[in-house]
């Protein structure tokens, strides 16, 4: 599972609430799709399978 770092964390709680409300009311197809549409990511980190024992 990748770790995604958002580019702007200001008011992110409000954005999350808006995304959830939109999906709950049928405006968006899914939380994942709405997140990809409205949130921009600064970095995406992928776990290293060789370090599973360390995780």
Backbone torsions as a table, in degrees:
resi	resn	phi	psi	omega
1	UNK	NA	120.8	-179.9
2	UNK	-73.3	153.0	174.1
3	UNK	-103.4	120.4	-178.0
4	UNK	-106.5	128.4	179.5
5	UNK	-103.1	121.2	-177.5
6	UNK	-75.0	152.2	-176.3
7	UNK	-80.5	-26.3	-179.6
8	UNK	-139.4	109.2	-176.7
9	UNK	-90.2	-1.0	179.3
10	UNK	-67.3	128.1	179.6
11	UNK	62.8	25.1	-177.4
12	UNK	-66.6	-29.7	177.9
13	UNK	-64.8	-39.6	177.4
14	UNK	-65.7	-41.0	178.7
15	UNK	-64.0	-40.8	177.7
16	UNK	-62.3	-42.1	177.4
17	UNK	-63.2	-40.5	179.0
18	UNK	-65.8	-40.5	178.1
19	UNK	-63.3	-47.1	179.5
20	UNK	-62.2	-42.2	179.4
21	UNK	-64.8	-41.1	179.3
22	UNK	-63.4	-43.7	179.2
23	UNK	-67.6	-40.9	-179.9
24	UNK	-63.4	-29.8	-179.9
25	UNK	-94.7	8.2	175.4
26	UNK	82.1	9.1	-179.8
27	UNK	-75.1	-37.2	178.0
28	UNK	-114.2	152.6	-177.2
29	UNK	-73.7	-33.2	-178.1
30	UNK	-160.8	162.0	177.2
31	UNK	-63.0	-41.4	-178.8
32	UNK	-62.5	-45.6	-179.3
33	UNK	-65.1	-43.2	179.5
34	UNK	-65.7	-38.9	178.6
35	UNK	-62.9	-46.0	179.2
36	UNK	-62.5	-31.4	-178.0
37	UNK	-77.6	-38.9	-170.8
38	UNK	-105.5	-15.9	-177.6
39	UNK	-111.9	132.4	175.1
40	UNK	-103.0	144.7	-175.6
41	UNK	-110.2	136.1	179.0
42	UNK	-82.2	-44.5	-178.5
43	UNK	-142.7	151.9	173.2
44	UNK	-131.4	123.7	-179.4
45	UNK	-109.5	135.0	179.0
46	UNK	-111.4	135.7	179.4
47	UNK	-64.4	147.1	178.0
48	UNK	-89.9	115.8	-178.1
49	UNK	-58.8	-24.9	179.6
50	UNK	-71.3	-16.5	-177.7
51	UNK	-105.2	19.3	-177.4
52	UNK	-56.4	-40.9	-179.8
53	UNK	-63.7	-32.8	179.8
54	UNK	-73.6	-38.0	-179.1
55	UNK	-64.2	NA	NA
